[in-house]
Amino acid sequence: MPGKQHTSAVFSRSLILAVILMALPASVFALGSAAEVPENAHENNYGSGWECDPGFRMIKNSCAAITVPVNAYPTDVSFGHGWECNHGYRQVDETCVAIKVPENGYLDASGDRWLCNRGYRLVAESCVGIIVPENGYLTNSWHGYGWACDRGFRQANESCLAVKLPKNAHLDYSGNDWQCNRPYHKEQDGCALP
């Protein structure tokens, strides 16, 4: 059968070619791929191709030096600028600018922003002392006034007023409002029977 002879001939030629290629020294192939690797690059350790050396970034088919600004350090990642600002500095365009921490503030753990000390709150890029009213206490919240009223008191502007309990009422779960005892129900400012 002519089909079997043809398949056998193709297989034989493929086998001969594979044996010849295996016999060639590996340096013949390495020279070919090394010639394609641009300056400031090296061959990949995994598979074929090349990658830029540390401190360089691929631009088209070459490796360009990464310019690291003052107060920054190079990163070894394939995305972004190739650098990040030092702790205490923030990126502004292609530079790193020192973060100005106001009085009564501190640099947070990330090093790229500041927060106010306990007992102070942010007002127009500065830290202003929190004035806790009588019958109030300092909170850890960054929202609102930075303080809350004690149980039995309710916030009214910047002070704490006593919650006035009508007859047949008690403080609610929050402690800053009231609800009627059972079987009474709220009716305007008091408690009435149903």
N, C-alpha and C positions, 0 to 999 in steps of 0.2 A: 504494500500500500504506500502510495506516494506521500500521504499526510504524515504517517509515522516516521518516514525517513527524513522529511523536512524538519519535524519537531526534534528529532534526534540530532540533526546537524546543527540546529540553532543552539540546543543545549550544550553540545560539544564545544562550539565556538565560545559560548558564554563561560564555560568552565575554564577553557584555555586562557581567556582574557582575565578572569579572576585570579588564576594562578600567577600570571605575568605581573599583574598589579600588586599582588601580595609580595612578590619577590623584589619589587623596587624598594629602595631605601626610603624610610619615612622622611628624611631630610629633603627629598625632591618635592614632596607636598608642602612641607613647612616653608620652604623658600617661596613658593608661590603665594601662600597666605601672608607671610611676613612682609612681602612687598606691598600688599594692600593696606597694611596697618599704618595709619598716619602718625606724624610726629606727636609726642605726648600722649600716646595710647599704647595699649598692649592687647594681645589676643585674649579672648575669653577663656576662663578656666573650664567652662562648661559649654560644650558645643562649639559651633563655628562663629566667626565674626570677631569683633574687637570692641573694646570699651575705653573711654578716656581715663587717663591716670588721675589720681586724687588731685584736686585743685584745678581741674580742667573740665569743661563742659562741651558736649557734642553740639556743633553748629554745622549743619549740612553734613559734609563728609570729612570734617576736620575737628580738632580739639582746641578750643580757645581757653586761655587762662581766665579763671574766675577772679574778679577784682573784689577783695574783701575790704570793706570800709573800716575806718578806725573804730574801735570799741565793738568789734564783731569777731566771730571765729568761723572758719570754713566748716561746712557740713558735708557728709559723704552720702548725699541722697540725690536721686536722679530728677527731682522736681524742685521747684522754688528757685531762689536766687543762688543757692549753693553756699549760703552763709546765713547766720543768725546773729542777732545782737546779744551782747554780753548781758549778764544779770544787772538790772538797774538801768537798762537802756531800752528804747523803743524805736522800731523802724519807722523812718519818715522818708519816703521815696527811696533813694539808694544810699541812705546814711543811717547812722544810729545816734539818736539824741538822748541825752541823760534825762531820766524821769525826775521831775522836780517834786519832791515830797513836801507838802506843807507842814507847818508847825502842828504838832499833835496828830500827825499821821505816820504811817509806816509803809514800807515796801512789802507787798505780799509775797508769798512763797514762790510764785511763778517768776517774780522779778521784773514783770513788765507792766505793773500798775500799782497804785497805792490805795490804802484804805485808812479810815480814821481810827484812832485809838478808842478803846472803850470809854464811854462818857462824852464822846464827841460825835458829831454828825456832819455829813457833807453838805455844805451850802456854798454854791458858786466857787468851786475849785479850792475851797479851804475847809478846815475842820473847826467847827464852832462848838463850844461847850454846851452840853445838854443841861437845861435847867429843869430839874425834877420838882414838880409842885408838891405841896403838902399832901399827904395821903397817896403818894405815887411812888414808883420804884423804877430803876433803870432796867431796860431790857437789852437783849442782844440783837434786836431787830434793826436793820438798816432802813426800814421804811417808817414813815410817820415821824413822830416826835422823838423816838428813842426811849420813851418811857411809857408806862401803863399805870392805870389806877389800881389801888389796893382793892381787895374784895369788899363790897359794900359801897363802893364809890364808882362814879361814872365820869368819863371824860367830857368836859365842856370847855371848848377852845383849848387854852393852855393851863387848865386847872382840873382838879378832881372834886366833884360835888357828891355829897352823900346821896345814896339812892333812898328815896322816900318810899317806905313800904305802906301801902294802904292797909286798912283793916282786912283780915283774912288772907294775907299774902305772905310770901317768903322770898328770899333771894333765889334767883335761878342758878343753874349750874355754873354759868360764867362768873357770877358774883357781881356783875355790873348792871343787872336789871332784875326784875321781879316777875313772879307769876303767882296766880291765885292758888290757894289751898283747895283741895277737892271738897266738895262738889262745886265750888264757886268757879266762875269764869270771868275773864277780863271784860270790863265794860267801861269804856273811856279811861279814867284815871283810878278806877277802883275795882273791887270784886263784888259780883252780885250772884245771887242764887239763880239757877236756870228756871 
